[in-house]
Amino acid sequence: MVSRRTIVLLAGVALLGGFSVVGGAVIDAPPEMTVANEDDTTYRVTAYTVEGGQTASLMNFEVTTENGEQRLVTLSQLAWPEGFRNVTLVDDGIPTQRITVEPGEEVTTTIDGWTPGNVTVYIVEDLGDDETHAQTEIKACTDRQQEHSMTFEESGSSGSSTCASNLDWLLV
């Protein structure tokens, strides 16, 4: 016959094992992105995942300038909107994911291609304004269970990021 003490001990081990399985799944969870469009134009958000901040700053994009000239720029040149249109990544091998959000729509998606340690780069284009570059966001959080959000409004945009879950202390 098994003692109560043994049963309690086995239950505790099973419970801790469950946390470890859950923790393992959470550790590798990629960022979740929510985009809300409260404006009257359509936006396209393109997400890129790269190994780190330095790799991100060296990403190369082809753009069309305000006078119609095509040229190459790095991500660091896209930090502020300068009237560039048709922003297109020219580097190979960088996981890319696009989200198009119509007026009045909210889209939530998981950023595919992300692995622990990656940096997420978001390029936002205003599709109602001839695909004009509207903003760039770089999320350097490398922790698990990130949540990123952007909201577009007539008066501008806002956003937020959560770097790790509330259970972070339990899973470390």
C-alpha positions in Angstrom: 0.0 0.0 0.0 1.3 3.5 -0.9 1.5 6.0 1.9 -0.1 9.5 1.7 3.3 11.0 1.9 4.3 9.2 -1.3 1.1 10.3 -3.1 1.6 13.9 -2.1 5.3 13.8 -3.3 4.3 12.2 -6.6 1.5 14.8 -7.1 4.0 17.6 -6.4 6.5 16.2 -8.9 3.7 15.8 -11.5 2.6 19.4 -10.9 6.2 20.8 -11.3 6.6 18.7 -14.4 3.5 20.3 -15.8 4.9 23.8 -15.1 8.1 22.8 -16.9 6.1 21.6 -20.0 4.0 24.7 -20.0 7.1 26.8 -19.3 8.9 25.2 -22.3 6.0 26.1 -24.6 5.9 29.7 -23.3 9.7 30.2 -23.7 9.5 29.7 -27.4 6.3 31.6 -28.0 6.7 34.2 -30.8 5.4 37.7 -30.4 1.7 38.4 -30.9 0.9 41.5 -32.9 -2.5 43.4 -32.8 -3.1 46.2 -35.3 -6.3 48.3 -34.9 -7.3 50.8 -37.6 -9.6 53.6 -36.4 -8.5 55.8 -39.4 -10.3 56.1 -42.7 -7.4 54.7 -44.8 -5.9 51.3 -45.2 -2.5 50.4 -43.7 0.0 47.6 -44.4 2.3 46.5 -41.6 5.2 44.4 -42.6 7.0 42.5 -39.8 10.6 41.3 -40.2 12.5 39.1 -37.7 16.3 39.4 -37.5 19.0 38.1 -35.1 19.7 41.4 -33.4 19.8 45.2 -33.3 22.9 45.5 -35.4 21.6 43.2 -38.1 18.3 45.1 -38.1 20.0 48.5 -38.6 21.9 47.1 -41.6 18.8 45.8 -43.4 18.6 47.2 -47.0 15.3 48.4 -48.6 14.5 49.8 -52.0 12.3 52.9 -51.8 10.8 55.4 -54.2 11.5 59.0 -53.2 9.1 61.9 -53.4 10.4 62.8 -56.9 10.0 59.2 -58.2 13.6 58.1 -57.9 14.3 54.6 -56.8 17.2 54.1 -54.3 18.5 51.8 -51.6 18.3 52.8 -47.9 19.1 51.0 -44.6 16.6 50.6 -41.8 18.4 53.3 -39.9 17.3 55.7 -42.7 13.7 54.7 -42.2 13.6 55.7 -38.6 11.5 58.7 -39.5 9.0 59.0 -42.3 10.5 61.1 -45.1 8.0 60.6 -47.9 9.4 57.3 -49.1 7.0 55.0 -51.0 7.0 51.3 -51.9 9.4 50.2 -49.1 10.7 46.8 -50.2 13.3 44.6 -48.4 16.0 43.6 -50.8 18.0 41.3 -48.4 17.4 37.6 -48.7 16.6 35.1 -46.0 14.8 37.5 -43.6 11.4 36.1 -42.4 8.8 38.6 -43.5 5.1 38.8 -42.7 2.5 41.3 -43.9 -0.7 42.4 -42.3 -3.2 44.7 -44.2 -5.7 46.5 -42.0 -8.8 48.1 -43.5 -10.6 51.1 -41.8 -12.5 49.9 -38.7 -10.7 46.6 -38.6 -8.6 45.0 -36.0 -6.2 42.1 -36.8 -4.2 40.0 -34.4 -1.6 37.6 -35.6 1.5 35.7 -34.4 4.8 36.8 -35.9 6.0 33.7 -37.7 9.8 33.1 -38.1 10.6 34.6 -34.7 12.9 32.6 -32.5 14.1 33.5 -29.0 16.6 36.3 -29.1 15.3 37.9 -32.4 14.4 41.5 -32.9 11.1 42.4 -34.6 11.0 45.3 -37.1 7.7 46.8 -38.3 7.4 49.0 -41.4 4.1 50.7 -41.7 2.8 52.0 -45.0 -0.3 54.1 -45.7 -1.9 52.4 -48.7 -4.4 55.3 -49.1 -1.5 57.6 -49.7 0.2 55.7 -52.5 2.0 53.2 -50.2 3.8 56.0 -48.3 6.1 55.0 -45.4 4.2 56.1 -42.3 6.4 54.7 -39.5 9.0 52.2 -38.3 9.0 50.3 -35.0 11.8 48.2 -33.7 11.0 45.8 -30.8 14.3 44.7 -29.3 12.7 42.6 -26.5 14.1 39.1 -26.8 12.0 37.6 -24.0 9.1 35.2 -24.4 5.5 36.0 -24.8 5.8 39.4 -26.2 2.7 41.4 -27.1 2.9 44.3 -29.6 0.1 46.6 -30.6 -0.5 49.5 -32.9 -3.5 51.7 -33.3 -4.0 54.0 -36.3 -6.2 57.1 -35.8 -6.9 60.1 -37.9 -4.8 62.2 -35.5 -1.8 59.8 -35.6 -0.8 56.4 -34.2 -0.1 54.9 -30.8 1.2 51.5 -29.6 2.4 49.4 -26.8 4.6 46.4 -26.1 4.7 43.9 -23.3 8.1 42.1 -23.1 7.2 39.0 -21.0 4.4 37.3 -19.3 3.2 37.9 -15.8 4.4 34.4 -15.0 8.0 35.3 -16.0 9.3 35.0 -12.4 7.9 31.4 -12.3 9.4 30.3 -15.6 12.9 31.6 -15.2 
